[in-house]
Amino acid sequence: MKRRDVIKASFAASAAGVLPIVAWAHHGWSSFDQDRPIYVEGKVVKVVWQNPHSELVIEVPAGLKLPAELAQRSLPAQTAPVDGKALLAKTVVPNRKDKRWEVELAPLTRLEAWKVAEIKPGASVAMVGFTFTAEKGEAIVRAEYLFVDGKTYGLRSSPA
């Protein structure tokens, strides 16, 4: 069963009063390797703009490379506790060569606080985030920083 299917099933279970399953599915970030940030970019092919987390499916170009200036990009001040500069400095491209990646963004309330306009299919986006330990399982990245339309959003925190 795909991780996404487990989460959807958990919401159905929640409606029936089985709350512990929702907590397990929604807070399953421990399987993401937070010591190895990855960079992905591409064209958005699918958008789910809803809670608990907005999601994108992006088509990644062949031969994906890190942007030369990635480590020097300006980051929002309120993300300083995450040590964003160190995170960008150790970011790598994924080892796996999937053409499509699912991207998990922040909840809608945080995206609205950042004033992130709803991303539409066809848009170009990039992000630094985390995928599963040893890149096992599905091609999913939990976005830490979202780069869209020349702006950088720190999705772990709200704007100051």
C-alpha positions as CSV (number, residue, x, y, z in Angstrom):
1,M,0.0,0.0,0.0
2,K,1.4,3.4,-0.9
3,R,2.0,5.9,1.8
4,R,-0.6,8.2,0.3
5,D,-3.2,5.5,0.4
6,V,-2.4,4.9,4.1
7,I,-3.0,8.5,4.9
8,K,-6.3,8.6,2.9
9,A,-7.5,5.4,4.7
10,S,-6.5,7.1,8.0
11,F,-8.9,10.0,7.3
12,A,-11.7,7.5,6.7
13,A,-10.8,5.8,10.0
14,S,-10.8,9.1,11.7
15,A,-14.3,9.8,10.6
16,A,-15.2,6.4,12.3
17,G,-13.5,7.5,15.5
18,V,-10.2,5.7,15.2
19,L,-7.8,8.6,15.9
20,P,-4.5,6.8,16.7
21,I,-4.2,5.7,13.0
22,V,-4.4,9.3,11.8
23,A,-1.6,10.4,14.2
24,W,0.6,7.6,12.9
25,A,0.0,8.4,9.3
26,H,0.1,12.2,9.5
27,H,3.3,12.3,11.6
28,G,5.3,9.7,9.9
29,W,8.3,12.0,9.2
30,S,10.8,9.7,11.0
31,S,11.3,7.7,7.8
32,F,12.7,10.8,6.0
33,D,16.5,11.2,6.0
34,Q,16.9,14.7,7.5
35,D,20.7,14.3,7.4
36,R,20.7,14.2,3.6
37,P,18.8,17.1,1.9
38,I,18.0,16.7,-1.7
39,Y,17.2,19.2,-4.5
40,V,14.6,18.5,-7.1
41,E,13.1,20.8,-9.7
42,G,10.7,20.5,-12.6
43,K,7.3,21.2,-14.1
44,V,4.2,20.7,-12.1
45,V,2.0,18.0,-13.6
46,K,-0.5,17.6,-10.7
47,V,-1.7,19.7,-7.8
48,V,-3.6,18.8,-4.6
49,W,-4.1,22.1,-2.8
50,Q,-5.7,21.0,0.4
51,N,-5.0,20.0,4.0
52,P,-3.4,18.2,5.8
53,H,-0.5,19.0,3.3
54,S,-0.7,20.4,-0.2
55,E,1.0,18.1,-2.7
56,L,2.5,18.5,-6.1
57,V,3.7,16.0,-8.6
58,I,6.6,17.3,-10.7
59,E,8.3,16.0,-13.8
60,V,12.0,16.3,-13.3
61,P,14.3,16.9,-16.3
62,A,16.8,14.2,-17.2
63,G,20.3,15.1,-16.0
64,L,19.2,17.1,-13.0
65,K,22.0,19.1,-11.5
66,L,22.4,21.4,-8.5
67,P,22.2,25.1,-9.3
68,A,25.7,26.6,-8.9
69,E,24.4,29.3,-6.6
70,L,22.1,27.1,-4.4
71,A,24.3,27.4,-1.3
72,Q,24.3,31.2,-1.7
73,R,20.5,31.7,-2.0
74,S,18.9,34.1,0.3
75,L,16.7,32.4,2.9
76,P,13.9,33.8,5.1
77,A,15.3,35.0,8.5
78,Q,12.7,33.1,10.5
79,T,14.2,29.8,9.2
80,A,17.5,30.5,11.0
81,P,16.9,27.8,13.7
82,V,16.9,25.2,10.9
83,D,20.4,26.4,9.9
84,G,19.3,26.8,6.3
85,K,22.7,27.8,4.9
86,A,24.3,24.6,6.2
87,L,21.3,22.7,4.8
88,L,21.8,24.2,1.3
89,A,25.5,23.7,1.5
90,K,25.1,19.9,1.9
91,T,22.2,19.5,-0.5
92,V,22.6,16.9,-3.2
93,V,20.6,15.6,-6.2
94,P,18.8,12.3,-5.6
95,N,20.6,9.1,-6.6
96,R,17.4,7.7,-8.0
97,K,16.4,8.9,-11.5
98,D,12.6,8.9,-11.2
99,K,11.0,11.1,-13.9
100,R,8.2,12.1,-11.5
101,W,8.4,13.1,-7.8
102,E,5.6,13.7,-5.4
103,V,6.3,16.8,-3.2
104,E,4.7,17.2,0.2
105,L,4.3,20.9,1.1
106,A,3.2,22.6,4.3
107,P,-0.4,22.8,5.5
108,L,-2.6,25.4,3.7
109,T,-2.6,27.7,6.7
110,R,1.2,28.0,6.5
111,L,1.2,28.4,2.7
112,E,-1.4,31.2,3.1
113,A,0.7,32.9,5.8
114,W,3.7,32.8,3.5
115,K,1.4,34.2,0.7
116,V,2.2,31.3,-1.6
117,A,-0.2,31.6,-4.5
118,E,-1.8,28.3,-5.5
119,I,0.6,26.5,-7.7
120,K,-0.9,25.4,-11.0
121,P,0.0,22.6,-13.4
122,G,2.6,23.8,-15.8
123,A,4.4,26.0,-13.3
124,S,8.1,25.5,-12.7
125,V,9.2,24.9,-9.1
126,A,12.2,23.7,-7.2
127,M,12.7,22.6,-3.7
128,V,15.2,21.4,-1.1
129,G,13.8,18.7,1.2
130,F,14.1,15.2,2.4
131,T,13.2,11.8,1.0
132,F,13.1,8.4,2.5
133,T,16.2,7.0,4.2
134,A,18.4,5.3,1.5
135,E,15.9,6.7,-1.1
136,K,13.8,3.5,-0.6
137,G,10.1,3.4,-1.5
138,E,8.3,6.0,-3.5
139,A,9.8,9.1,-5.0
140,I,8.5,11.5,-2.4
141,V,10.2,14.7,-1.1
142,R,9.0,16.6,2.0
143,A,9.8,20.2,1.0
144,E,11.8,22.2,3.5
145,Y,12.4,25.2,1.1
146,L,10.2,25.9,-1.9
147,F,11.5,28.1,-4.7
148,V,8.8,29.4,-7.0
149,D,8.6,32.6,-9.1
150,G,11.9,33.9,-7.8
151,K,10.8,33.6,-4.2
152,T,12.0,31.3,-1.4
153,Y,9.6,30.0,1.2
154,G,10.7,28.2,4.4
155,L,7.9,25.7,4.9
156,R,8.8,24.4,8.4
157,S,8.0,27.8,10.0
158,S,5.6,30.6,9.5
159,P,6.7,34.1,8.3
160,A,7.8,36.5,11.0
